[in-house]
Amino acid sequence: MDVYTTEEQQIEVIRKWWKANGNSVLIGIVVAISLVLGWQLWKQNNQARGEGAAALYTQMIESAGLVQQDRLEKKADELEGHLATFKHLGGQLKEDFANTEYGVFAAMLLAREALFSKQPDEAIAELKWAQEKTRSEGIRLIVNLRLARVLAAKGDFDAALKQLDAVQPGAQADAYEEVRGDIYLQQGKRDDARAAYQKAMTLSEEKSSGSPRPILKIKHDNLLVADK
């Protein structure tokens, strides 16, 4: 009888506790399950988005190859169609995946195509978009370098040099000095160009712990020969 009474008391204690705390426990369980399911769904969505962006970018690369092939073979009709597809894919990547590097890569490809089509202003707009959107400092340095080249090609040398001065190039320092030399050469500033190429060679040697990139020596030596 004592055991029975004790069991009844235990049941009554549990019943009262559940009445007071049951809702909170259920809510906690539901929240925990929701968090787990939400996390899994988020990962699946991210994976799906990444795969979708990668597939689109692959199509864009293939389309870019067809565009170049059409140009080489002078296939005007095919070129028009492939170019339209290329631009459509690039626009879709920029719109749907603007916060990913795939969108940034698409803008960089569109900028290159704009240069082929002799549309430097469009190329500049695409590169500035990529520069703003990328989360990678390394990619930002590459985009900035290309932007300086396009500005120089337009004849806006001061803006191009300011673009080079606007960042800390880090591991890209030799490439930045090379472009600086190219800009000076376009301006007819041969002494400045030679000094920039020399600095680029030194930086390249330090980075590779050996010889500088061959193109740097060629550019530097060509100036020396021409000036004799």
C-alpha positions in Angstrom: 0.0 0.0 0.0 2.9 2.3 0.8 4.5 1.6 -2.6 1.1 2.2 -4.4 0.7 5.5 -2.5 4.3 6.5 -3.4 3.7 5.7 -7.1 0.5 7.7 -7.0 2.4 10.6 -5.5 5.1 10.3 -8.1 2.6 10.3 -10.9 0.8 13.3 -9.3 4.2 15.2 -9.1 4.9 14.4 -12.8 1.4 15.4 -13.8 1.7 18.8 -12.0 5.2 19.4 -13.4 4.1 18.6 -16.9 1.1 20.9 -16.5 3.4 23.7 -15.4 6.2 23.1 -17.9 4.9 20.9 -20.7 4.3 23.7 -23.1 7.8 25.1 -22.7 9.3 21.6 -23.2 7.2 21.1 -26.4 8.1 24.5 -27.7 11.8 23.8 -27.0 11.6 20.5 -28.9 9.8 22.2 -31.8 12.4 25.0 -31.9 15.3 22.5 -31.8 13.8 20.5 -34.6 13.1 23.6 -36.6 16.7 24.8 -36.2 18.1 21.4 -37.3 15.8 21.2 -40.3 16.4 24.9 -41.2 20.1 24.4 -41.1 19.9 21.4 -43.3 17.6 23.2 -45.8 19.9 26.2 -45.8 22.9 24.0 -46.6 20.9 22.2 -49.4 19.8 25.6 -50.8 23.3 26.9 -50.8 24.6 23.8 -52.4 21.9 24.0 -55.1 22.6 27.7 -55.7 26.3 27.0 -56.0 25.7 24.1 -58.4 23.3 26.3 -60.4 25.9 29.2 -60.6 28.7 26.8 -61.6 26.5 25.2 -64.4 25.6 28.7 -65.8 29.2 29.8 -65.6 30.4 26.7 -67.4 27.8 27.4 -70.2 29.1 31.0 -70.4 32.7 29.8 -70.8 31.7 27.4 -73.5 29.7 30.2 -75.2 32.8 32.5 -75.0 34.8 29.8 -76.8 32.3 29.6 -79.6 32.3 33.4 -79.9 36.1 33.4 -80.4 35.9 30.5 -82.8 33.3 32.3 -84.9 35.5 35.4 -85.0 38.5 33.4 -86.2 36.4 31.6 -88.8 34.6 34.8 -89.7 31.1 33.2 -89.2 29.0 36.4 -88.8 25.6 34.7 -88.4 26.8 32.1 -85.9 28.7 34.9 -84.0 25.6 36.9 -83.5 23.7 34.0 -82.0 26.6 32.8 -79.8 27.3 36.4 -78.7 23.7 36.9 -77.7 23.8 33.7 -75.7 27.0 34.7 -74.0 25.7 38.1 -72.9 22.4 36.5 -71.7 24.2 34.0 -69.5 26.5 36.8 -68.2 23.5 39.0 -67.3 21.7 36.1 -65.6 24.8 35.3 -63.5 25.1 38.9 -62.5 21.4 39.2 -61.6 20.9 35.8 -59.9 24.3 35.4 -58.3 25.4 38.9 -57.7 26.8 38.1 -54.2 28.9 35.2 -55.5 32.3 35.2 -57.3 30.5 33.5 -60.2 28.7 36.8 -60.8 32.1 38.6 -60.6 33.7 36.3 -63.0 30.8 36.8 -65.4 31.3 40.6 -65.3 35.0 40.1 -66.0 34.2 38.0 -69.1 31.7 40.6 -70.2 34.3 43.3 -69.8 36.8 41.3 -72.0 34.1 40.9 -74.7 33.3 44.6 -74.5 37.0 45.3 -75.3 36.9 43.0 -78.3 33.8 44.9 -79.5 35.7 48.2 -79.0 33.3 49.3 -76.2 35.8 50.5 -73.5 33.1 52.3 -71.5 31.1 49.2 -71.2 34.2 47.3 -70.2 34.9 49.9 -67.5 31.4 49.6 -66.2 31.6 45.8 -65.9 35.0 45.9 -64.2 33.8 48.5 -61.7 30.8 46.3 -60.9 33.1 43.3 -60.4 35.4 45.4 -58.2 32.4 46.4 -56.0 30.9 43.0 -55.7 33.9 40.7 -55.1 34.7 39.5 -51.6 38.2 38.4 -52.6 41.0 40.8 -52.2 43.1 38.9 -54.7 40.4 39.1 -57.4 39.8 42.8 -56.6 43.5 43.5 -57.3 43.3 41.7 -60.6 40.1 43.6 -61.6 41.7 46.9 -60.5 44.7 46.1 -62.7 42.5 45.4 -65.7 40.6 48.6 -65.1 43.8 50.6 -65.2 44.7 48.9 -68.5 41.4 49.8 -70.0 41.5 53.4 -68.8 45.0 53.7 -70.3 43.8 52.2 -73.6 41.2 55.0 -73.7 43.9 57.5 -73.2 42.9 58.4 -69.7 46.4 58.0 -68.3 46.0 60.0 -65.1 42.9 58.0 -64.1 44.8 54.8 -64.9 47.7 55.7 -62.7 45.4 56.8 -59.9 43.8 53.3 -60.2 47.1 51.7 -59.6 47.9 54.0 -56.7 44.5 53.4 -55.1 45.4 49.9 -53.6 48.2 48.1 -51.9 49.1 45.5 -54.6 50.8 43.0 -52.3 51.8 39.9 -54.2 50.7 41.6 -57.4 53.2 44.4 -57.0 55.4 43.4 -59.9 52.4 43.2 -62.3 51.3 46.7 -61.1 54.7 48.1 -61.8 54.7 46.5 -65.2 51.4 48.1 -66.1 52.7 51.4 -64.7 55.6 51.1 -67.1 53.3 50.3 -70.0 51.3 53.5 -69.2 54.4 55.6 -69.0 55.5 54.2 -72.3 52.2 55.1 -73.9 52.7 58.6 -72.6 56.2 58.8 -74.1 57.8 58.9 -70.7 60.5 56.4 -71.5 62.8 57.1 -68.5 59.8 56.6 -66.1 58.8 53.5 -68.0 62.3 52.0 -67.8 62.4 52.7 -64.1 59.0 51.0 -63.6 60.1 47.9 -65.5 63.3 47.7 -63.5 61.3 47.9 -60.3 58.9 45.2 -61.6 61.9 43.0 -62.4 63.2 43.4 -58.9 59.9 42.6 -57.3 59.4 39.6 -59.6 62.8 38.3 -58.6 62.0 38.6 -54.9 58.7 36.9 -55.4 60.1 33.9 -57.3 63.4 33.8 -55.5 65.1 33.6 -58.9 64.8 35.2 -62.3 62.1 37.8 -63.1 59.3 37.1 -65.5 60.8 37.1 -69.0 58.4 39.6 -70.4 59.6 42.2 -67.9 63.2 41.8 -69.0 62.2 42.0 -72.7 60.3 45.3 -72.1 63.1 46.8 -70.1 65.9 45.7 -72.5 63.9 46.9 -75.5 63.8 50.4 -74.1 67.6 50.3 -73.4 68.3 49.2 -77.0 65.9 51.8 -78.5 67.4 54.6 -76.5 71.0 53.9 -77.6 
